[in-house]
């Protein structure tokens, strides 16, 4: 072994070290006392330099300075005021790809320098370093040399294991257990599409060999880094490697509360540079206003660069308040890529709801219509009366397909705003208003939704679970179901105030509705009557789900359920004519004019009988009898319709052959 006391190179005092890429570390203020700092400056001022000259800080004029001037000269310099903070709007120049660049060296290109001894001769360097080549860098260079990404050969998990082992040895780092476990579990596969490092701390040194492996293309599509204690430097190392391959579609950074403004800046740079990233989850992080400005700027495409590919952004439980929402709304308003946004469990109040309405403005008087958000979830926020701003934007919105406002403290008045907006909106397909007090103190909000469902033909799903609805509200919803041909799902569960009258009205309405395939209601246990009604509702929902008839045939079926005019002037009118009457009026009219069940099912008309006077009973018993009578009439109508179908089936051949 060669001794370090006798180096293999000749001593050369004139040799100077080569230029280093490392910046010289400047020592900051050591925090010494004022007396010590003044003494040190007095010593420097009084001592001459090595060549016998006085330092430049001393005055050269023979005139002696006064003691006060000399004392001022010895005082520490006044601190310079920091420059003003950069505006959040002017962050375009900061989000450049060079912010994520790292200095990486290949081992075969490194040289060792023994100062003040001479360096390696140029001829011996290659021979000495040829045995220490870095396989990771070599593999990355080969991968980078590929011209066509479609023909690029992906690294298998088995080869990835060997490369990761070499990377850890070269950096003298232990193997990361989370990555090693997933590599061993996917040895038989040709590619590794998902990595989940949740709840496993990742430091900067742990991320270094991991980042070397992420530079290789092994088919990674989803990376989960939830609760990994990531810091800004670690984020930079990982995102730089992910940007080199650019194959990731989903990135999750949940519960990483150590990410600061600089870390969000790196995330924004990655959003602008990635061409395949679609989903980004930043739940339970703590962004400030400048960090939100970086994210908002990253969502805006520029004419000189390609538009970002991010389509779904999740910012749940991020403490977003009014100033942050104002900054975020400006970016989302101008975004050309974002389609799904989640802002659950934040601090959005009635003032913040105004900026949520700005996000939904996909229209402008000065420019043509542009595509905006398609899905918005703002659950568990205290919107209260601020929902009117969202409803106002919803009137003219043409791109939003799903809106969820569960547990947003919306009352009857707020529900009325939403109902009025649904009369004009013809694009929204899913609306969820669960866990809001919509039925108290009055049912005016539900009545507004009922009126909107008469004219709205786009809404497919409506969720009103746990909204304190009663039987009166259920009857109001049941009145519009025969007229609405678009609604497929209605959820009125977790409303214990809906009794037998409300359930009977919903059961009656769904019998003549051919589009509703899901009607969720709750009944108390051990109640046979309500259980029978619930089973009837489920049966008719199953009928609608299994129906394969076209909309034209459904319209003919609706038209067939009508009474043919007879000589009797008390014949029953169609459902179309009586839909806007109250349910009590229709029940009374039907039961007073209903005839007993016909003995011949071939008759297409149902004759009415003279009303029979009944003794006075309680109002609840009368309502129950009226509902039972209407159900009997509907059964007769359905039996007549089934008979007509059988007759039609007999007249037409069963097979598809054409008879000439």
C-alpha positions as CSV (number, residue, x, y, z in Angstrom):
1,X,0.0,0.0,0.0
2,X,1.3,3.4,-0.9
3,X,1.9,5.7,2.0
4,X,0.2,9.1,2.0
5,X,3.4,10.6,3.5
6,X,5.3,10.0,0.2
7,X,2.9,10.9,-2.6
8,X,3.7,9.5,-6.0
9,X,4.0,13.0,-7.5
10,X,6.8,15.5,-7.4
11,X,6.4,18.6,-5.3
12,X,5.6,21.6,-7.4
13,X,5.2,25.0,-5.5
14,X,4.0,26.8,-8.7
15,X,1.1,24.4,-9.2
16,X,-2.3,26.0,-8.6
17,X,-5.6,24.2,-8.2
18,X,-7.9,24.1,-11.1
19,X,-11.0,26.2,-11.2
20,X,-13.7,24.6,-9.0
21,X,-17.4,24.6,-9.7
22,X,-18.2,24.9,-6.0
23,X,-18.9,28.4,-4.7
24,X,-16.9,29.7,-1.9
25,X,-18.9,29.6,1.4
26,X,-19.3,33.0,2.8
27,X,-19.4,33.0,6.6
28,X,-22.3,35.0,7.9
29,X,-22.5,37.0,11.1
30,X,-21.2,34.8,13.9
31,X,-23.4,36.5,16.5
32,X,-20.5,37.9,18.6
33,X,-21.0,40.6,21.0
34,X,-20.6,44.3,20.1
35,X,-17.6,44.7,22.3
36,X,-15.7,41.8,20.6
37,X,-16.5,43.0,17.1
38,X,-15.3,46.5,17.9
39,X,-12.0,45.1,19.4
40,X,-11.4,43.0,16.3
41,X,-11.8,46.1,14.1
42,X,-9.5,48.1,16.3
43,X,-6.9,45.4,16.0
44,X,-7.2,45.4,12.2
45,X,-7.0,49.2,12.0
46,X,-4.0,49.5,14.3
47,X,-1.9,46.7,12.8
48,X,0.1,47.4,9.5
49,X,0.0,45.1,6.6
50,X,2.7,42.6,5.7
51,X,4.5,45.0,3.4
52,X,4.5,47.8,6.0
53,X,1.8,49.9,4.5
54,X,-1.3,51.2,6.2
55,X,-4.6,49.5,5.2
56,X,-6.7,51.3,2.7
57,X,-9.4,51.9,5.4
58,X,-7.0,54.3,7.2
59,X,-7.0,58.0,6.0
60,X,-3.9,58.9,4.1
61,X,-4.1,62.7,4.9
62,X,-1.7,63.9,7.6
63,X,-4.6,65.6,9.3
64,X,-5.8,63.6,12.2
65,X,-9.4,62.6,12.3
66,X,-11.5,63.4,15.2
67,X,-12.3,60.7,17.8
68,X,-16.0,60.8,16.8
69,X,-15.2,60.2,13.1
70,X,-12.9,57.3,14.1
71,X,-15.5,55.9,16.3
72,X,-18.1,56.0,13.5
73,X,-15.7,54.3,11.2
74,X,-15.4,51.4,13.6
75,X,-19.1,50.9,13.9
76,X,-20.6,48.0,12.0
77,X,-22.2,48.9,8.6
78,X,-25.8,49.6,8.5
79,X,-27.9,46.7,7.3
80,X,-29.1,47.1,3.7
81,X,-32.9,46.9,3.3
82,X,-34.0,43.7,1.5
83,X,-35.4,44.1,-2.0
84,X,-39.1,44.2,-2.3
85,X,-40.8,40.8,-2.7
86,X,-41.4,39.7,-6.2
87,X,-45.0,40.0,-7.3
88,X,-46.8,36.7,-7.6
89,X,-48.1,37.7,-11.1
90,X,-44.5,38.1,-12.4
91,X,-43.4,34.6,-11.9
92,X,-43.2,33.5,-15.6
93,X,-39.4,34.0,-15.7
94,X,-38.9,32.0,-12.4
95,X,-40.6,28.9,-13.7
96,X,-37.9,27.8,-16.1
97,X,-36.6,24.2,-16.5
98,X,-33.1,25.4,-15.3
99,X,-34.5,25.6,-11.8
100,X,-34.6,21.8,-11.6
101,X,-31.2,21.2,-13.2
102,X,-28.7,19.3,-11.1
103,X,-24.9,18.9,-11.6
104,X,-24.3,15.2,-12.3
105,X,-20.9,13.7,-13.2
106,X,-19.8,10.5,-14.8
107,X,-17.2,8.7,-12.7
108,X,-15.0,8.1,-15.7
109,X,-14.7,11.9,-16.3
110,X,-13.5,12.8,-12.7
111,X,-9.9,13.5,-11.8
112,X,-8.2,13.6,-8.5
113,X,-6.0,16.6,-7.6
114,X,-3.4,16.6,-4.8
115,X,-2.6,20.2,-4.1
116,X,0.2,21.5,-4.1
117,X,1.3,18.3,-6.0
118,X,0.9,17.9,-9.7
119,X,-2.2,16.3,-11.1
120,X,-2.5,13.0,-12.9
121,X,-0.8,12.9,-16.3
122,X,-3.3,13.0,-19.1
123,X,-2.2,9.6,-20.3
124,X,-2.7,7.8,-17.0
125,X,-6.1,9.3,-16.2
126,X,-8.1,7.2,-18.6
127,X,-6.2,4.0,-17.7
128,X,-6.7,4.6,-14.0
129,X,-10.4,5.6,-14.2
130,X,-11.5,3.0,-16.7
131,X,-12.1,0.5,-13.9
132,X,-14.4,2.9,-12.0
133,X,-17.0,3.6,-14.6
134,X,-20.5,4.3,-13.3
135,X,-23.0,1.8,-14.7
136,X,-25.9,4.1,-13.9
137,X,-24.4,7.0,-16.0
138,X,-23.5,4.6,-18.8
139,X,-27.0,3.2,-18.8
140,X,-28.5,6.7,-18.8
141,X,-26.3,7.8,-21.6
142,X,-27.4,4.8,-23.7
143,X,-31.0,5.5,-22.9
144,X,-30.6,9.2,-23.8
145,X,-29.0,8.4,-27.1
146,X,-32.3,6.9,-28.4
147,X,-33.8,9.1,-31.0
148,X,-37.3,7.6,-31.2
149,X,-39.1,7.2,-27.8
150,X,-41.4,4.6,-29.3
151,X,-38.5,2.2,-29.9
152,X,-36.8,2.9,-26.6
153,X,-36.2,-0.3,-24.6
154,X,-37.5,-0.1,-21.1
155,X,-35.5,-1.3,-18.1
156,X,-37.0,-4.4,-16.4
157,X,-37.4,-4.5,-12.6
158,X,-34.8,-7.2,-12.4
159,X,-32.2,-5.0,-14.1
160,X,-33.4,-2.0,-12.1
161,X,-32.6,-3.9,-8.9
162,X,-29.0,-4.4,-10.0
163,X,-28.6,-0.8,-11.1
164,X,-30.1,0.5,-7.8
165,X,-27.7,-1.6,-5.8
166,X,-24.7,-0.1,-7.7
167,X,-26.1,3.4,-7.3
168,X,-26.3,2.9,-3.5
169,X,-22.8,1.5,-3.3
170,X,-21.3,4.4,-5.4
171,X,-22.9,6.9,-3.0
172,X,-22.3,4.8,0.1
173,X,-25.9,4.8,1.0
174,X,-28.0,1.9,2.4
175,X,-30.8,0.4,0.2
176,X,-34.2,2.1,0.7
177,X,-36.4,-0.7,2.1
178,X,-39.6,0.7,0.4
179,X,-38.1,0.6,-3.0
180,X,-36.3,-2.7,-2.6
181,X,-39.6,-4.4,-1.5
182,X,-41.5,-3.3,-4.5
183,X,-38.6,-4.3,-6.8
184,X,-38.6,-7.8,-5.4
185,X,-42.4,-8.1,-5.6
186,X,-42.4,-7.2,-9.4
187,X,-39.4,-9.2,-10.6
188,X,-41.5,-11.2,-13.0
189,X,-43.0,-8.2,-14.7
190,X,-41.6,-6.4,-17.8
191,X,-42.2,-2.9,-16.4
192,X,-42.9,-1.2,-13.1
193,X,-45.8,1.2,-13.5
194,X,-46.6,2.2,-9.8
195,X,-44.4,3.0,-6.8
196,X,-45.9,3.7,-3.4
197,X,-43.6,5.1,-0.7
198,X,-46.3,6.3,1.7
199,X,-45.4,6.8,5.3
200,X,-41.7,6.2,4.6
201,X,-39.3,9.1,5.3
202,X,-37.1,10.1,2.4
203,X,-34.1,12.3,3.0
204,X,-31.9,14.1,0.5
205,X,-29.2,11.4,0.8
206,X,-31.8,8.6,0.4
207,X,-33.3,10.4,-2.7
208,X,-29.9,10.6,-4.5
209,X,-29.5,7.0,-5.6
210,X,-33.3,6.7,-6.0
211,X,-33.2,9.7,-8.4
212,X,-30.4,8.0,-10.5
213,X,-32.8,5.1,-11.0
214,X,-35.8,7.3,-11.8
215,X,-33.7,8.7,-14.7
216,X,-34.2,5.4,-16.5
217,X,-37.4,4.5,-18.4
218,X,-39.0,1.5,-16.7
219,X,-42.6,2.4,-17.5
220,X,-43.4,4.4,-14.3
221,X,-47.0,6.0,-14.5
222,X,-47.9,6.6,-10.8
223,X,-45.7,7.8,-8.0
224,X,-47.1,8.0,-4.4
225,X,-45.1,10.0,-1.9
226,X,-47.7,10.5,0.9
227,X,-46.3,11.6,4.3
228,X,-42.7,11.1,3.4
229,X,-41.3,14.2,5.2
230,X,-40.1,15.6,1.9
231,X,-38.2,18.9,2.0
232,X,-37.5,21.3,-0.8
233,X,-34.1,19.9,-1.8
234,X,-35.5,16.4,-1.9
235,X,-38.3,17.5,-4.1
236,X,-35.9,19.1,-6.5
237,X,-33.8,15.9,-6.8
238,X,-36.8,13.7,-7.5
239,X,-38.6,16.0,-9.9
240,X,-35.5,16.6,-11.9
241,X,-35.2,12.9,-12.6
242,X,-38.9,12.5,-13.3
243,X,-38.7,15.3,-15.8
244,X,-35.9,13.6,-17.7
245,X,-38.0,10.5,-18.6
246,X,-41.4,12.3,-18.6
247,X,-43.6,9.2,-18.3
248,X,-45.4,10.0,-15.1
249,X,-49.2,10.4,-15.2
250,X,-50.1,10.7,-11.5
251,X,-48.1,12.3,-8.7
252,X,-49.2,12.4,-5.0
253,X,-47.5,14.6,-2.4
254,X,-50.1,14.3,0.4
255,X,-49.2,15.2,4.0
256,X,-45.8,16.6,3.3
257,X,-46.0,19.7,5.5
258,X,-42.3,20.5,5.2
259,X,-42.6,21.6,1.6
260,X,-42.1,25.4,1.6
261,X,-42.4,28.0,-1.1
262,X,-39.2,26.9,-3.0
263,X,-40.6,23.3,-3.1
264,X,-43.9,24.5,-4.6
265,X,-41.8,26.4,-7.1
266,X,-40.1,23.2,-8.2
267,X,-43.5,21.5,-8.4
268,X,-44.7,24.3,-10.7
269,X,-41.6,24.0,-12.9
270,X,-42.4,20.3,-13.2
271,X,-46.0,21.0,-14.1
272,X,-44.9,23.3,-17.0
273,X,-42.3,20.9,-18.3
274,X,-44.2,17.6,-18.0
275,X,-46.1,16.5,-21.0
276,X,-48.0,13.5,-19.6
277,X,-48.8,14.5,-16.0
278,X,-52.5,14.5,-15.5
279,X,-53.2,14.2,-11.8
280,X,-51.4,16.1,-9.0
281,X,-52.5,15.6,-5.3
282,X,-51.3,18.2,-2.9
283,X,-53.7,17.4,-0.1
284,X,-52.7,18.6,3.5
285,X,-49.8,20.7,2.3
286,X,-49.3,24.3,3.5
287,X,-48.8,26.6,0.5
288,X,-48.6,30.4,1.0
289,X,-49.7,33.1,-1.4
290,X,-46.5,33.0,-3.4
291,X,-46.6,29.2,-3.7
292,X,-50.2,29.4,-5.0
293,X,-49.0,32.0,-7.4
294,X,-46.4,29.6,-8.8
295,X,-49.0,26.9,-9.2
296,X,-51.5,29.3,-10.9
297,X,-48.8,30.5,-13.3
298,X,-47.9,26.9,-14.2
299,X,-51.4,26.2,-15.2
300,X,-51.4,28.9,-17.8
301,X,-50.1,28.0,-21.2
302,X,-47.9,30.4,-23.1
303,X,-47.6,30.9,-26.9
304,X,-43.9,30.1,-26.8
305,X,-44.2,26.8,-24.9
306,X,-46.5,23.8,-25.0
307,X,-49.6,23.8,-22.9
308,X,-49.4,21.9,-19.6
309,X,-51.0,18.5,-19.5
310,X,-52.3,18.6,-15.9
311,X,-56.0,18.0,-15.9
312,X,-56.8,17.2,-12.2
313,X,-55.6,19.2,-9.2
314,X,-56.4,18.2,-5.6
315,X,-55.9,20.9,-3.0
316,X,-57.9,19.5,-0.1
317,X,-57.2,20.6,3.5
318,X,-54.6,23.2,2.4
319,X,-56.0,26.1,4.5
320,X,-57.0,28.1,1.4
321,X,-58.4,31.5,2.4
322,X,-59.6,34.6,0.5
323,X,-56.1,36.0,-0.6
324,X,-55.0,32.5,-1.8
325,X,-58.3,31.9,-3.6
326,X,-58.0,35.2,-5.4
327,X,-54.6,34.2,-6.8
328,X,-55.7,30.7,-7.7
329,X,-58.8,31.8,-9.4
330,X,-56.9,34.0,-11.8
331,X,-54.8,31.0,-13.0
332,X,-57.7,28.6,-13.2
333,X,-59.7,31.1,-15.1
334,X,-57.0,31.3,-17.8
335,X,-56.0,27.7,-17.8
336,X,-56.4,25.7,-20.9
337,X,-55.7,22.3,-19.4
338,X,-57.3,22.0,-16.0
339,X,-60.6,20.1,-15.9
340,X,-61.0,18.8,-12.4
341,X,-60.5,20.7,-9.2
342,X,-61.0,19.7,-5.6
343,X,-61.0,22.2,-2.7
344,X,-62.5,20.2,0.1
345,X,-61.9,21.0,3.8
346,X,-60.6,24.5,3.3
347,X,-61.5,27.9,4.7
348,X,-63.7,29.1,1.9
349,X,-66.3,31.5,3.4
350,X,-69.0,33.5,1.7
351,X,-66.4,36.0,0.4
352,X,-64.2,33.2,-1.0
353,X,-67.2,31.8,-2.8
354,X,-67.1,34.8,-5.0
355,X,-63.7,33.7,-6.4
356,X,-65.0,30.1,-6.8
357,X,-67.7,31.7,-9.0
358,X,-64.9,33.3,-11.0
359,X,-63.3,29.9,-11.6
360,X,-66.6,28.8,-13.2
361,X,-66.7,31.6,-15.6
362,X,-66.0,29.9,-18.9
363,X,-67.7,32.8,-20.8
364,X,-66.6,36.4,-21.5
365,X,-68.3,39.2,-23.4
366,X,-65.0,40.1,-25.2
367,X,-64.0,36.7,-26.4
368,X,-65.5,33.4,-27.6
369,X,-66.5,30.6,-25.4
370,X,-63.6,28.6,-24.0
371,X,-63.6,25.3,-22.2
372,X,-63.3,25.4,-18.4
373,X,-63.7,23.2,-15.4
374,X,-65.7,20.0,-15.8
375,X,-65.7,18.9,-12.1
376,X,-65.6,21.0,-8.9
377,X,-65.7,19.7,-5.3
378,X,-65.9,22.3,-2.5
379,X,-67.3,20.1,0.3
380,X,-67.1,21.1,4.0
381,X,-66.6,24.8,3.5
382,X,-68.8,27.5,5.1
383,X,-70.2,29.0,1.9
384,X,-73.5,30.0,3.4
385,X,-75.1,32.8,1.4
386,X,-72.0,33.0,-0.8
387,X,-73.5,30.2,-2.8
388,X,-75.3,32.9,-4.8
389,X,-72.1,33.8,-6.5
390,X,-71.6,30.2,-7.6
391,X,-75.2,30.0,-8.7
392,X,-74.9,33.2,-10.8
393,X,-71.9,31.8,-12.6
394,X,-73.7,28.4,-13.1
395,X,-76.4,30.1,-15.1
396,X,-74.2,30.7,-18.1
397,X,-71.6,28.0,-17.5
398,X,-71.5,25.5,-20.4
399,X,-68.6,23.2,-19.4
400,X,-69.2,22.1,-15.8
401,X,-70.5,18.6,-15.5
402,X,-70.2,17.8,-11.8
403,X,-70.6,20.1,-8.8
404,X,-70.4,18.9,-5.2
405,X,-71.2,21.2,-2.3
406,X,-71.8,18.8,0.6
407,X,-71.8,20.2,4.1
408,X,-71.4,23.9,3.0
409,X,-74.0,25.4,5.4
410,X,-76.4,26.0,2.6
411,X,-80.0,26.8,3.8
412,X,-83.3,27.2,2.1
413,X,-82.4,30.6,0.5
414,X,-79.2,29.2,-0.9
415,X,-81.1,26.2,-2.3
416,X,-83.5,28.7,-4.1
417,X,-80.5,30.3,-5.8
418,X,-79.3,26.9,-7.1
419,X,-82.8,26.0,-8.2
420,X,-83.1,29.2,-10.3
421,X,-79.7,28.5,-11.8
422,X,-80.8,25.0,-12.9
423,X,-83.5,26.6,-15.0
424,X,-80.9,28.2,-17.3
425,X,-78.1,25.7,-17.1
426,X,-78.3,22.8,-19.5
427,X,-74.9,21.2,-19.1
428,X,-74.6,20.1,-15.4
429,X,-75.1,16.3,-15.0
430,X,-74.3,15.7,-11.3
431,X,-75.3,17.9,-8.4
432,X,-74.7,16.9,-4.7
433,X,-76.1,19.0,-1.9
434,X,-76.1,16.5,0.9
435,X,-75.6,17.4,4.6
436,X,-77.2,20.8,4.2
437,X,-80.3,22.1,5.9
438,X,-82.4,22.5,2.7
439,X,-85.7,21.5,4.2
440,X,-85.7,23.9,7.1
441,X,-87.4,26.1,8.1
442,X,-89.5,25.9,4.8
443,X,-89.5,23.8,1.7
444,X,-89.1,26.8,-0.7
445,X,-85.7,25.6,-1.8
446,X,-86.9,22.1,-2.7
447,X,-89.9,23.7,-4.5
448,X,-87.4,25.8,-6.6
449,X,-85.5,22.6,-7.5
450,X,-88.8,21.0,-8.5
451,X,-89.7,23.8,-10.8
452,X,-86.2,23.6,-12.3
453,X,-86.6,19.9,-13.0
454,X,-89.6,20.6,-15.1
455,X,-87.5,22.4,-17.7
456,X,-84.0,21.0,-17.0
457,X,-83.1,18.1,-19.2
458,X,-79.4,17.6,-18.5
459,X,-79.2,16.8,-14.8
460,X,-78.6,13.0,-14.4
461,X,-77.8,12.7,-10.7
462,X,-79.2,14.6,-7.7
463,X,-78.1,13.9,-4.2
464,X,-80.2,15.3,-1.3
465,X,-79.1,13.0,1.5
466,X,-79.3,14.2,5.1
467,X,-80.9,17.5,4.1
468,X,-83.7,17.5,6.7
469,X,-86.4,16.8,4.1
470,X,-89.9,15.9,5.1
471,X,-92.9,14.3,3.4
472,X,-93.9,17.7,2.0
473,X,-90.5,18.0,0.3
474,X,-90.7,14.4,-1.0
475,X,-94.2,15.0,-2.4
476,X,-92.8,18.1,-4.2
477,X,-90.0,16.1,-5.8
478,X,-92.4,13.3,-6.7
479,X,-94.6,15.8,-8.7
480,X,-91.8,16.6,-11.2
481,X,-90.7,13.0,-11.8
482,X,-93.4,12.1,-14.4
483,X,-92.4,15.2,-16.4
484,X,-88.6,14.8,-16.1
485,X,-87.0,12.3,-18.6
486,X,-83.3,13.0,-17.8
487,X,-82.9,12.2,-14.1
488,X,-81.3,8.7,-13.5
489,X,-80.4,8.9,-9.8
490,X,-82.1,10.5,-6.9
491,X,-80.8,10.2,-3.3
492,X,-83.1,11.3,-0.5
493,X,-81.7,8.9,2.1
494,X,-80.9,9.8,5.7
495,X,-84.1,12.0,6.0
496,X,-86.1,10.3,8.8
497,X,-88.9,12.9,8.5
498,X,-90.1,11.3,5.3
499,X,-93.0,9.1,6.4
500,X,-95.4,6.9,4.5
501,X,-97.1,9.7,2.7
502,X,-93.8,10.9,1.1
503,X,-92.8,7.3,0.2
504,X,-96.1,6.6,-1.4
505,X,-95.8,9.7,-3.5
506,X,-92.3,8.7,-4.7
507,X,-93.5,5.1,-5.4
508,X,-96.5,6.4,-7.4
509,X,-94.4,8.8,-9.4
510,X,-91.7,6.3,-10.3
511,X,-94.3,4.0,-11.8
512,X,-94.8,6.4,-14.7
513,X,-91.2,7.4,-14.9
514,X,-89.0,5.3,-17.3
515,X,-85.6,6.9,-16.7
516,X,-85.1,6.8,-12.9
517,X,-82.9,3.8,-12.2
518,X,-81.8,4.6,-8.6
519,X,-84.0,6.1,-5.9
520,X,-82.4,5.8,-2.4
521,X,-84.7,6.1,0.6
522,X,-84.3,5.0,4.2
523,X,-87.0,3.4,6.3
524,X,-87.1,2.5,10.0
525,X,-86.5,-1.1,10.9
526,X,-89.4,-3.6,11.5
527,X,-91.9,-1.5,9.5
528,X,-93.6,-3.9,7.0
529,X,-95.7,-1.2,5.3
530,X,-92.7,1.0,4.5
531,X,-90.6,-2.0,3.6
532,X,-93.3,-3.0,1.0
533,X,-93.2,0.5,-0.5
534,X,-89.4,0.4,-0.6
535,X,-89.4,-3.0,-2.4
536,X,-91.9,-1.6,-4.9
537,X,-89.6,1.4,-5.6
538,X,-86.6,-1.0,-6.1
539,X,-88.7,-3.1,-8.5
540,X,-89.6,-0.2,-10.7
541,X,-86.0,1.1,-10.6
542,X,-84.9,-2.4,-11.8
543,X,-87.5,-2.3,-14.5
544,X,-86.1,1.0,-15.8
545,X,-82.5,-0.2,-15.5
546,X,-83.2,-3.3,-17.6
547,X,-85.3,-1.5,-20.1
548,X,-83.6,-1.4,-23.5
549,X,-86.3,0.6,-25.3
550,X,-85.4,3.7,-27.2
551,X,-86.5,7.2,-26.1
552,X,-89.1,7.3,-28.9
553,X,-90.7,4.1,-27.6
554,X,-90.6,5.4,-24.1
555,X,-92.5,8.5,-25.3
556,X,-95.1,6.2,-27.0
557,X,-95.4,4.3,-23.7
558,X,-96.1,7.5,-21.9
559,X,-98.7,8.5,-24.4
560,X,-100.4,5.1,-24.1
561,X,-101.0,5.7,-20.4
562,X,-103.9,8.0,-21.0
563,X,-107.6,7.7,-20.7
564,X,-109.5,7.6,-24.0
565,X,-112.4,10.0,-24.2
566,X,-115.7,8.4,-23.4
567,X,-119.3,9.5,-23.3
568,X,-118.9,10.2,-19.6
569,X,-117.7,13.7,-19.0
570,X,-115.7,12.7,-15.9
571,X,-113.0,10.9,-17.9
572,X,-109.4,11.1,-16.5
573,X,-107.0,13.4,-18.3
574,X,-103.4,12.6,-19.2
575,X,-100.4,12.8,-16.8
576,X,-99.1,15.7,-19.0
577,X,-102.1,17.8,-18.2
578,X,-102.2,17.1,-14.4
579,X,-98.4,17.1,-13.7
580,X,-98.3,20.6,-12.3
581,X,-101.2,20.1,-9.9
582,X,-100.4,19.3,-6.4
583,X,-100.3,15.6,-5.4
584,X,-103.2,16.0,-3.0
585,X,-105.4,17.4,-5.7
586,X,-104.5,14.7,-8.2
587,X,-105.0,12.0,-5.5
588,X,-108.4,13.4,-4.7
589,X,-109.4,13.7,-8.3
590,X,-108.3,10.2,-9.2
591,X,-109.9,8.5,-6.2
592,X,-113.2,10.3,-6.6
593,X,-113.5,9.4,-10.2
594,X,-111.9,5.9,-10.1
595,X,-113.9,2.8,-11.0
596,X,-113.5,-0.7,-9.6
597,X,-111.0,-2.9,-11.3
598,X,-112.2,-4.0,-14.7
599,X,-112.9,-7.7,-15.2
600,X,-111.9,-7.7,-18.8
601,X,-108.2,-6.7,-19.4
602,X,-108.9,-6.2,-23.1
603,X,-110.6,-2.9,-22.6
604,X,-108.4,0.1,-23.4
605,X,-110.5,2.6,-21.5
606,X,-111.3,2.9,-17.8
607,X,-114.8,4.2,-17.0
608,X,-115.4,6.2,-13.9
609,X,-118.1,5.5,-11.3
610,X,-120.1,7.9,-9.3
611,X,-118.4,9.1,-6.1
612,X,-119.4,7.3,-3.0
613,X,-119.7,9.3,0.2
614,X,-117.7,8.1,3.1
615,X,-117.9,9.0,6.7
616,X,-115.5,11.6,8.1
617,X,-112.1,10.2,9.2
618,X,-108.8,11.6,10.2
619,X,-106.7,13.5,7.5
620,X,-103.9,10.9,7.6
621,X,-106.3,8.1,7.0
622,X,-107.9,10.0,4.1
623,X,-104.4,10.7,2.5
624,X,-103.6,7.0,2.9
625,X,-106.8,5.9,1.2
626,X,-106.3,8.4,-1.6
627,X,-102.8,7.1,-2.3
628,X,-104.1,3.5,-2.2
629,X,-106.8,4.4,-4.7
630,X,-104.3,6.0,-7.1
631,X,-102.1,3.0,-6.9
632,X,-105.1,0.8,-7.9
633,X,-105.8,3.1,-10.9
634,X,-102.2,2.9,-12.0
635,X,-102.3,-0.9,-11.8
636,X,-105.3,-0.9,-14.1
637,X,-103.4,1.4,-16.5
638,X,-100.4,-0.8,-16.5
639,X,-102.5,-4.0,-17.1
640,X,-104.1,-2.3,-20.0
641,X,-100.8,-1.3,-21.4
642,X,-99.4,-4.9,-21.0
643,X,-102.4,-6.2,-22.9
644,X,-101.8,-3.8,-25.7
645,X,-98.2,-5.0,-25.9
646,X,-99.3,-8.7,-26.1
647,X,-101.7,-7.8,-28.9
648,X,-99.0,-6.0,-30.8
649,X,-96.7,-8.9,-30.3
650,X,-99.2,-11.4,-31.7
651,X,-99.8,-9.3,-34.8
652,X,-96.1,-9.1,-35.6
653,X,-93.9,-12.1,-36.3
654,X,-91.5,-13.2,-33.6
655,X,-88.5,-13.6,-35.9
656,X,-86.8,-10.9,-37.9
657,X,-87.7,-12.4,-41.3
658,X,-89.4,-10.3,-43.9
659,X,-92.7,-11.7,-45.1
660,X,-93.5,-10.8,-48.7
